């Protein structure tokens, strides 16, 4: 039998979003483990260039990217998900759109990340 370990947070998958969550949780002092089922780290981010869509950030605004605002992202998601079955959870969409700018700000503030 193997050794038993306890963590505050288990992150399932190692894509861009998962690794961002794991890094920010560890920075906040949570003991964190990332569990990946494949032999590669990165999930679909390993094939997509590693980008995460986080609309409405100050980083975008500083670079003049105004077309990807929180409001335009909401319109895009509403149009994309219209008539979806099952219907998307509005609270989750609101949480994503509300948190995205803060996530980018936290990453930019971390001296261990090279943010682009």
C-alpha positions in Angstrom: 0.0 0.0 0.0 1.2 3.5 -0.9 1.7 6.5 1.3 -1.4 8.6 2.1 -1.2 12.3 1.8 -3.7 15.1 2.5 -4.0 18.3 0.5 -6.2 21.4 0.9 -6.9 21.3 -2.9 -6.8 18.7 -5.6 -6.7 20.1 -9.1 -7.8 17.5 -11.7 -6.1 18.1 -15.0 -3.1 20.2 -16.0 -4.4 22.5 -18.6 -3.9 26.3 -18.5 -6.9 27.0 -16.3 -6.1 24.1 -13.9 -2.5 25.1 -13.6 -3.4 28.7 -13.0 -5.8 27.7 -10.2 -3.1 25.4 -8.7 -0.5 28.1 -8.8 -2.7 30.8 -7.2 -4.0 28.3 -4.6 -0.4 27.4 -3.6 0.6 31.1 -3.5 -2.4 31.6 -1.1 -0.9 29.0 1.2 -3.0 26.0 0.3 -1.3 22.6 0.0 -2.1 21.7 -3.6 -1.7 18.7 -5.8 -2.3 18.5 -9.6 -3.5 15.1 -10.9 -3.1 14.5 -14.6 -4.3 11.3 -16.3 -2.0 11.5 -19.3 1.8 11.3 -19.6 1.8 15.0 -20.7 1.4 18.2 -18.7 -0.8 20.9 -20.3 -4.1 19.3 -21.2 -5.5 20.9 -24.3 -3.3 23.9 -23.6 -0.4 21.8 -24.7 -1.9 21.7 -28.2 -3.4 25.2 -28.3 -0.4 27.3 -27.6 -1.2 27.6 -23.9 -3.6 30.5 -24.1 -6.4 31.1 -21.6 -9.3 33.3 -22.4 -9.7 35.8 -19.6 -11.7 38.7 -20.9 -12.0 42.2 -19.5 -8.5 42.4 -17.9 -6.5 45.5 -17.3 -3.7 43.9 -19.3 -5.9 43.8 -22.4 -7.1 47.4 -21.8 -3.4 48.6 -21.5 -2.7 47.0 -24.9 -5.8 48.6 -26.5 -7.8 45.4 -26.7 -11.2 46.8 -26.0 -13.2 44.4 -28.1 -12.7 41.7 -25.5 -14.4 43.5 -22.6 -16.5 41.7 -20.0 -19.6 43.0 -21.7 -18.6 41.8 -25.2 -17.6 38.4 -23.7 -21.1 38.1 -22.1 -22.7 38.9 -25.5 -20.5 36.4 -27.2 -21.3 33.6 -24.6 -25.0 34.4 -24.7 -25.1 34.1 -28.5 -22.9 31.0 -28.5 -24.9 29.2 -25.8 -28.4 30.3 -26.9 -30.6 27.3 -27.0 -27.9 25.0 -25.5 -29.3 21.9 -23.9 -28.8 21.8 -21.0 -29.0 25.6 -20.5 -25.7 27.1 -19.2 -25.6 28.0 -15.5 -25.9 31.8 -15.4 -24.2 31.9 -12.0 -21.1 30.1 -13.4 -20.9 32.4 -16.4 -21.2 35.4 -14.0 -18.5 34.0 -11.8 -16.1 33.4 -14.8 -16.7 36.9 -16.2 -16.4 38.5 -12.8 -13.3 36.7 -11.7 -11.3 36.8 -15.0 -9.9 40.3 -14.6 -8.8 39.5 -11.0 -7.1 36.3 -12.1 -5.1 38.2 -14.7 -4.2 40.9 -12.1 -3.0 38.2 -9.6 -0.8 36.6 -12.3 0.6 39.9 -13.3 1.5 40.7 -9.7 3.4 37.4 -9.2 7.1 37.9 -9.9 7.4 34.2 -10.7 5.2 34.5 -13.8 6.3 36.0 -17.1 3.0 37.4 -18.3 2.3 38.2 -21.9 
